[in-house]
């Protein structure tokens, strides 16, 4: 299936929409619109709302100020593809055989990974479509397609009516994929224009479907490296070298400022369309940052992207729904994860969390996200696995922030991390030590033994449970 066109001139933003067809407030639908902004590689403290000191992010912060900021939200995996599988399916990505970022076929085999998420997997978009929603995916995909993988399902197979995607997808938009790579100086939409372009596409989709409930996943490229804020920065990077210039903080900061500006345009566009009141907006990230700038992007927490320490998996999370959620709330107690969003958002929208014959791992936290209660004790532990290609490998001082053991479990305040073979066990009490500096496994040997068994048993029962054997 060819990509459905959702074309709109780049210059047509919120102001143009306001001056056009939407001169009066749109009809409020019974079901809320849902927009999930899934930022790429954003650290826990990139934005001001979570202590960021890089540049003011007043527009992003506005989402939390007009709703709820959650301080203990986690992603399903500390790297792109499995993280996206988790939020899409409401299930641990381990069960679908997506173990790390999807690469070429040889690399995927080396990592015991499928080449793509099987189309039979349950998806949030499919559930919303069945519930009467118009559905669109705009931005990064990275759940199959790109490089030498050509037999993946197309994005509509996962429940989307319309889509526009980047290079790591089945059918990338040509204006942002002039070459066989993530981005190119030949792209008609330049690297530093992409978020603006994606926001325009979201607003156009919402405008064309105004009066009908919409479900949109907006997955930008920012804040993933390389940081290229302008043509000038691009030229300097070409001259000085990508790794020596584009990844520096001097470029990170203006890219973050531009990203915040574009999120502001999105929010203003919702106002112009008259749909702000009945639109759920969620802002979060797929995984931790890289580079972390000495953990300045993780609020000092240990780890970064591709680790199971807090800096790799604890993410910023903001939600607003003016019609239902009281503004100005902060929830520092509830512990939840991206796999919970599937059942939670379906409950908030009043639709069925269609899951077929598969067992959902996520928990319905709708009352908590509505701000009517705070779940201070999760019903089930949370699990993670990542890093098969790192096993076995010593975790030592030189790897303090960039490598971790491969399976983790969090249960209450306890967090336990261990390798598949039982080596390098680490036990932390996050209430006392959120920075994970003191491994207390020797002080609490029975607790460590309990969680080691839980973690390894979970992995052995979950790995490729629904993906079948690797072919």
N, C-alpha and C positions, 0 to 999 in steps of 0.2 A: 504493500500500500504506500503510495507516495505521500509525502508530507502534505497536510492540509494547510493551505495558505492562511496565515493570519497577518498578512503584510500591512504595514502602516509606515508612512514616512518617519524617519528618525526624529525629525524636528517636532513632530506632533506629540506634545506632552500634555500635562494636566491643564495648562492654560488654554490650549487649543480645544481640548474636550469641553472645558467649562464654557467656552464661547460658542460651541457648536450645539449639538442636539440636546445636551443636558442642561437646559436653562432652568429647570425646576427639579425638585427632589424626585428621584425615581420611586416607583412603587416598592414598598418594603415587602419582600417575600416572606412567607410563613417560615420557610427554612432559611437558616443563615448562609451567606456565602462563606467560603473558607479559603484563606490564602496562607500557605505555608512557605515562609522564606527560609530556605535551607542553605545557609552560608557555607562557603568552601574554606576549610582550614582556619576558621576564626577561633582564636584563643579565648579562654574564659574571661580574661580581663582586657580584651581589645577595646571594648566600648566603655564609655564613661559610667554607665549604670552599674558595672561590675568592677569599678575602680580603675579603669583605663586612664592612662596619663598621656597618650600619644597625641590625640586631637579630640576636641569636643564632638560627641556624637548625639547631639540634641534630638535629631529626628528619630534615630533608632531608639533612644532612651524614652521617647514619647510613647512608644507602644506600651512599655511597662508602667509609665506614669499614668497612662489612661486605662490601665488594667492591672496585671499582676506580674511581678518579677519573682521567678523561682531560682533559688540559690543552689539546689541539690538535684539538678537534672543531668542525666547521663545519655550519651550516645551508645548505640549498640556495638560499636567497634571503633577503634582509634584510627581507621583509615577509610578511604572514600567508598569503594564499592560495597563492602559488607555493611557499612553504616547505612547506606541508602537502601539496601535490601531490608534491613531491620525496620526502618521507618515505613517502608512501602508495604511490607507483609504483616507487621505486628508480630513477627516471629524472630527467633535468634537466627542470624544469617548462617551460622554453623550448620543448621539443619538443611539448608539449601545448597551447601557445598561452595559457598562464596567465602574464601578465607582471607583474601587480601585484595589490593586494587587489581582490577582486571587488566590484563596485559596481552601480549601475543600468546598464541596457543601453547608454545613450548614453555613459556614462563608459567602460564596457568597450570599446566600439568605438573611442573616442578613443585608448585605450591599446593597440590592436591585440590585445585579449584576448578569448578565448571567455567566455561567460557561466557556464560550469561545466566541470568535468573530465568528459570524455567517459566514458561508462560502459564503453566497450570497453577503456579503459586497464587494464593489469595493476594489481592492488592486493595489498598484503600480507595484508589481511583475507581476500580470496578464496583466497589460497594456503593460509592457515592453516585456513580452513573446509574446503578440499579435503583437508587433512591430518588431518581428524577433530576439529577444534577447534570449541568453542562460541565465537562471536564477538560482541563488543559494542562500540559506540562511545558514549561518554558525554561530553558537553560541546560545546565549540565545533566547528563543521564548517568553514564558510567556503570550501568548494570548489564552491559552487553553491546558489542559493536565497536568498530575501530581496529586499527592495526590489521592483522590478518584474519580476524573473525568476521565471517560474511554470512553465516547461516543463522544468526540470532533472530528472534521474533521482532517484529516492528512494534513501536511504542503503542499504537492503538490496541494491540493484543493484551495490554495490561490495564485497559479501561479508559484510555484517553480519547476524547473526540478530536482534539487538535494538539499539535505539538510543534515546538521549534527547539532544536537541540544542537549541541556542540559536537566536536570531533569524536569524542568517545561515546558514540551512540550509533544506532542502525542507519540513520538517514540525516546526517548533519546538514544544517543550513549552509548553502554555498557562500553566502555573504560573510560568514565568519570562519570558513574553512577552505580558503583558497589553495592551501597546500595540504599534504597528507600529514598534518600535525595539529596540535592543539590551537595554534594561532600563527599568523604570518603577517609580514608587512604588506602583503598583497591583498589581505582581507579588505573588503569595502567598508566594513565596520571595524574600526581599529580596536586594539586591545583595551584602550582606555575609554572606549565608548560602549563597551558591551553591556554594562549594568544599565545604562540609560536605555539602550536598545531593548533589553529584556523588560524593563519597566513599561516602556511604550507598548510592547506586545501584550503584557498583562492588562493594561488599561484598555487597549483595543478589544480584547476578548471580553472583558467585563462590560464594556459599552455595548457591544453587539448582542450580548445576552442579558442586558439589563431587564429586570422583571422576572428572570428565571434564576433559581439558585445555582451558583457556580462553585466548583472546586478547582483550585489552581495550586500547582506546585511550582514555585519560583525558586530555581536552584542556580544562583549566579556562580560565576567563576571566582569572583572575589571572596575571600581574601587569600587565594592561592598564589604562590609565586609563579612566574616572575612579576614583580611589581613595576608596571610601566605606566606612570601617570600621565604621560604626554609624549608628543612627537620628539621633543627635545630629550626627554629621558630615554626614549628608544634609541635615538642617535648616539647618545653618550654610551649606552649599554653595548651597542654594536662596536663602538670604538674601543671601549675598555674591557669588554668581556662580560657575558651574562652573569657569571657567578661572582664577579668582583664588583658589580654595580647594581643590577636590578634587584637583588635580594636584600639590599641594605635598607636600614630603617629610614634613610633619607627619601626613599621611594615608597616605602610602606605607608608612611604617615599621610602623604597626599592621596594615595589610593584609598585609604580608609576614610578620609574626609570626603572624597568623591562618592564613595559607596554610601555614606550617611546622607549625602545630598540626594542621591537617587531614591533611597528609601523614603526620604521626605517627599519627593515627587510622587511616589506611589501613594502615600497617605493623603496627600493633597488631591490626587486624582480620584481617590475613593470619595472624598468630600465633594468634588465637582460632579461626580456621578450620583450623588445623593444616597449612597449605599453604606456609608461609614457605620451607621448605627447598627445595622444588621449584618456586619461582616466580621467574622473571627479572623484576626491576624495573629500569626505565630511567627516569632523570630528566634532562630537558633542556629546551630552549626553542626556540620557532619562529623568533625573530629578536631583534635587539638592542633596547635600551630606548628609550623616549621618554616623558618627558624623561630625560636621562642624569645630571642634577645635576652638570654640569661634569665628566662622564666618571668620576664616582665609581662609577657602576654598570658601567663597562667596564674596571675595573682600570687606568684611565688611558689605555687604548687609544683611538686616534682613531676617531671616527665613532659612530653610533648606528643605530637602526632606519632603514631606507630608505637606507642607504649601503653601499657595498662595501668600506669600510675595516673593520679587524678588529673594532671595536666593534659593527658591524652584523651580522657573520656568524659570529664566533667565539663559541661558546656553552658554558655549563657542561654537563658530561656525567658522570653517575654511573651505575654499574650494579652490581647484586648478584645472585647466584644461589648461596645458601649451599651447596647440594649439590655445586656444581661450581667455584665461584670462590673462591679463597683471599682472605681479608679483608685489608684494610690496604694495598692496592696503589695506587701512583700511576704513571701513564704520562704522561710529559711529551714523549715522542718521536714517537709514532704520530700521523700526520696523516690524518684520515678525515672523512667527511661524512654527512649524513642519508640520502643516496641509497644509502649502503652498508648501512644497517640491514636492508633487505629481504632481500638474499641472506645477510647475516650471521645474522640471527635464524632464518631458515629452516634454515640449516645447524646452528645450535645446537639447534633443536627436532627435527632429523632429518626434515624434510619437504622436498618439492620447492619451489623458488622458481618457481612457475608464472608464466610471462611471455608465453605465447602466441608470436606471431611477432615480438614486439617485442624490440629489443636492449636489454638491461639495462645501465645506466651504472654501477651500484653494484658494488663489489668485496666479496668475502667476507672479512671480518676476524674470523671466528668464533674462531680460535685466539688472536687478540689480545684480544678481549673476554672470553675465558675466562681470560686471564692466563697462558697457556702460552708465549707469545712476544710480542715487541714488534716490529711492522713499522716499521722506521725509515726505509724508503724506499718511497714509494707507487709502484705500477706505472704509473699514469697521472696526468696533471695533473688538477686540479680546476678547474671553470669556473663562472662566475656571469654572469647578466645581469639588470639591473634599471634602470628609470628611463626608459623610452621617452618619457614625457611631459615629461622634463627636457631633451631634446635639441633643438637644440644650446644649451648654456648654459655660461657661464664658471664655472670652479671657482676661486674667489678666497678671500681671507682671511676674508670674512664667511661663507663656506660651509664653513669648515675642518672642522667636525664634522657638518654636516647634509646635505651633498651630495657626491657623488663622480661620477667618470665611470661609464660604464654597462656595461662588460664587464670581467671580471677573470679572471685565471688564476693559480693557484698551482702551482708546480713545484719541489719541494724547498724550499729556503729563499727562492727568488725569488717575488715577487708582482708582477704587472703589471696596471695598470688603464688603460683607455682608452675614449674615446667610440666609438660605432659608425662615425663618419666618420674615425677616426684622430686626432682632436684630443685635446689634454690628456693625453698619455701620462705615466704615472707608474710608476716602477720602484723597488721596495724589497727589501732583503734582511732578511727577518723575523728571522733569527738575530741580526743586528746591530742591527736597528731595528724592534722589534715595534710601536712607537708610530707608525710611518710618518711620521716627521718630515723625513726627508731623501730627496728624489727623486733617485736616482742614474742616471737615464737618460742623462745627458750623459757620465757617467764610464764607462758600459758601453753604448755605442751599438749594438754588434752583438747583445748580449743583449736590449736593448730592442726592436730590430728583429725579432728572432726571436719574441719573445713577442707583439708586436703582430700579427704575421701569424697566429700560432696562435690568438689570442683572436678576431680578426675572422673568420678562416676557420671557427672552431668555431661562432660565432654564425650566420654565413650558411648553414652546413650544417644547423644545428639548429633555427632558428626555424620553428615551426609544422610541423615535419617530419611529425608524426602528427596534427596538428589540422586540416590542410587549410587552404584559403584562408578568410579571414574573410568570413562571409556578411552 
